[in-house]
Amino acid sequence: MTVIDLMPYEDALTAYDPVMGLEVHVELGTATKMFCGCSTSLGAEPNSQVCPTCLGMPGSLPVVNATAVESAIKIGLALNCEIAEWCRFARKNYFYPDMPKNFQTSQYDEPIAYDGYLDVEVDGETFRVEIERAHMEEDTGKSTHVGGATGRIHGAVHSLLDYNRAGIPLIEIVTKPIVGAGERAPQVAKAYVAELRELIKALGVSEARMEMGQMRCDVNLSLRPHGQEKFGTRSETKNVNSLRSVERAARFEIQRHAAVLSSGGTVVQETRHFHEDDGSTTSGRIKEEAEDYRYFPEPDLVPVAPSREWVEELRAGLPELPRVRRMRLQADWGLSDHEMQSVLNAGAIDLIVATIDAGAPADQARKWWMGELARRANEDGTDIAALPITPAQVARVAALVSDGSLNDKLARQVIEGVLAGEGEPDEVVDKRGLKVVSDEGALGAAVDEAIAANAGIAEKVRSGKVAAAGALVGAVMKATRGQADAARVRELILERLGVQG
Amino acid sequence: MPGITREEVSHLARLSRLELQDEELDHFAEQLDVIIGAVARVGEIAADDIPPTSHPLPLTNVMRPDVVRPSLTPEQALSGAPAAEQQRFKVPQILGED
């Protein structure tokens, strides 16, 4: 493995201006494939969801999935795009066994949606990402490489193909070159993919789960010296499959390009592979010759010409879009821009909403997700939604706190137990013995002991220095290993010492 | 009429992963030239008022509802495969990254 030279990020940005282009593929959540009636359900036996059409058998004919077209139009509308009045599919010819037809049915110069934009928030400011196009195509089959190092194509003696995924509807969304983001380019990339994912989910056209490959991002990046109009040579980092990785990949490429350029070298136009483990990219296929896919109009599919009535009907039926929803929730929850931005950045909006739906008050739901759980996700380097705890479980913890069964300290331990797979919150409470000591007898005894052991302090309290009671509360909390309700302890102390709180 | 060159045939052969001998390059260049020449004659007749036609029928929006239909069984799907392993199509070593 060769060592890749990197320039410190700040230095790279001092010398160069980054330009990005993001291509996102979204697998639609339709029941069937794009051009045939095979099921798209996950986890099926290999090659059990294939038919003559998606296997590219001679004589088979594709027919377009109406729901997929509808989903494509919805995505286009939500991205403020124009919707084509008439467009065709095209064959993208290439030699690779992941498509049994030896071509991918896609769209070429006539995408169904074009010229839109998506506004994203970065550091409380709105950044507009222009959309070049969104077009319909199909996913490829899954290859397993046998004989080399585990799963790698290098050294493999042969490969095995499962075509269940071949033909699943994909929408590819391509941005125009993103300029002017400067040092925030990696954040803009992440915010864009995050906003797009929210949008796709809100439209109900896909679950857009990146960890499942339902949404994948290619990051194109180039640098140019400040003041130069012309774009530099770009690299294309393929299949970056988490929000965090999108940001890391952009950052890494900025540092790598800068090191190449500043040492007098030239950036090679190539695809690169992103490595989750260390956030680096390595060289893939060199694009020395312009790709030659010999696109031509697909003769087996007639043009798609969505009527304006249909388009307007879909536009009228669009759900509340994520940005609008966020503004509404922000007002409902009474958060500042900054607080709401933190919730968004943490990817916790839906989790908080679900926790509130499960019965928790808004402030409690936000407190647990944005405190303990966000910290934990950050430590583990995972998305917060991937933590092994559900909104219903968080709501239960909040309920236990509000009915006095737990205090915050104990609640944190319960959450820790749920995350460690020890079961539901109530089970963790039982197994770990985390109930607040509310047995008045036990508590009373602890209070009496504390008073006896701290006679001086008790005297101060008796003489009216109520603030001194804090030390006694502390002693009781220590004696009960934090499992007492501090407010109740204070009440008992003041009661016994005959003072009003 | 622009003729198709040996270089173009060689390029197409490479895209299709076909290994062609020198004499084959000449042979196919000649044949492809004839085909392209024949198609080009259509272009001579079609005036500017005739747009390029990709579909002979004036149809649009042929779509099907998103309803699952039976697939082949894996055995049927693999029955024509030259080689199979682990219920998957087995293909020779793939050269070059995807």
Chai-1 contact restraints between the chains, C-beta under 6 A:
chainA,res_idxA,chainB,res_idxB,connection_type,confidence,min_distance_angstrom,max_distance_angstrom,comment,restraint_id
A,T30,B,D66,contact,1.0,0.0,6.0,A-B,restraint_1
A,A31,B,D66,contact,1.0,0.0,6.0,A-B,restraint_2
A,A31,B,V68,contact,1.0,0.0,6.0,A-B,restraint_3
A,T32,B,D66,contact,1.0,0.0,6.0,A-B,restraint_4
A,T32,B,V68,contact,1.0,0.0,6.0,A-B,restraint_5
A,G37,B,V68,contact,1.0,0.0,6.0,A-B,restraint_6
A,G37,B,R69,contact,1.0,0.0,6.0,A-B,restraint_7
A,C38,B,S71,contact,1.0,0.0,6.0,A-B,restraint_8
A,S39,B,V68,contact,1.0,0.0,6.0,A-B,restraint_9
A,P46,B,Q87,contact,1.0,0.0,6.0,A-B,restraint_10
A,P46,B,R88,contact,1.0,0.0,6.0,A-B,restraint_11
A,N47,B,P74,contact,1.0,0.0,6.0,A-B,restraint_12
A,N47,B,A77,contact,1.0,0.0,6.0,A-B,restraint_13
A,N47,B,Q87,contact,1.0,0.0,6.0,A-B,restraint_14
A,S48,B,P74,contact,1.0,0.0,6.0,A-B,restraint_15
A,Q49,B,S71,contact,1.0,0.0,6.0,A-B,restraint_16
A,V50,B,S71,contact,1.0,0.0,6.0,A-B,restraint_17
A,V50,B,L72,contact,1.0,0.0,6.0,A-B,restraint_18
A,V50,B,A77,contact,1.0,0.0,6.0,A-B,restraint_19
A,C51,B,S71,contact,1.0,0.0,6.0,A-B,restraint_20
A,C51,B,L72,contact,1.0,0.0,6.0,A-B,restraint_21
A,V63,B,R64,contact,1.0,0.0,6.0,A-B,restraint_22
A,V64,B,M63,contact,1.0,0.0,6.0,A-B,restraint_23
A,N65,B,D66,contact,1.0,0.0,6.0,A-B,restraint_24
A,A66,B,M63,contact,1.0,0.0,6.0,A-B,restraint_25
A,A66,B,P65,contact,1.0,0.0,6.0,A-B,restraint_26
A,T67,B,D66,contact,1.0,0.0,6.0,A-B,restraint_27
A,F95,B,R17,contact,1.0,0.0,6.0,A-B,restraint_28
A,P97,B,V91,contact,1.0,0.0,6.0,A-B,restraint_29
A,V157,B,Q93,contact,1.0,0.0,6.0,A-B,restraint_30
A,H158,B,K90,contact,1.0,0.0,6.0,A-B,restraint_31
A,H158,B,P92,contact,1.0,0.0,6.0,A-B,restraint_32
A,H158,B,Q93,contact,1.0,0.0,6.0,A-B,restraint_33
A,S159,B,V91,contact,1.0,0.0,6.0,A-B,restraint_34
A,S159,B,I94,contact,1.0,0.0,6.0,A-B,restraint_35
A,L160,B,E85,contact,1.0,0.0,6.0,A-B,restraint_36
A,L160,B,Q86,contact,1.0,0.0,6.0,A-B,restraint_37
A,L160,B,R88,contact,1.0,0.0,6.0,A-B,restraint_38
A,L160,B,K90,contact,1.0,0.0,6.0,A-B,restraint_39
A,L161,B,R88,contact,1.0,0.0,6.0,A-B,restraint_40
A,L161,B,F89,contact,1.0,0.0,6.0,A-B,restraint_41
A,D162,B,R88,contact,1.0,0.0,6.0,A-B,restraint_42
A,G284,B,E97,contact,1.0,0.0,6.0,A-B,restraint_43
A,R285,B,E97,contact,1.0,0.0,6.0,A-B,restraint_44
A,D292,B,L15,contact,1.0,0.0,6.0,A-B,restraint_45
A,P297,B,S54,contact,1.0,0.0,6.0,A-B,restraint_46
A,V302,B,H55,contact,1.0,0.0,6.0,A-B,restraint_47
A,V302,B,L59,contact,1.0,0.0,6.0,A-B,restraint_48
A,V302,B,T60,contact,1.0,0.0,6.0,A-B,restraint_49
A,V302,B,V62,contact,1.0,0.0,6.0,A-B,restraint_50
A,P303,B,T60,contact,1.0,0.0,6.0,A-B,restraint_51
A,A305,B,T60,contact,1.0,0.0,6.0,A-B,restraint_52
A,A305,B,N61,contact,1.0,0.0,6.0,A-B,restraint_53
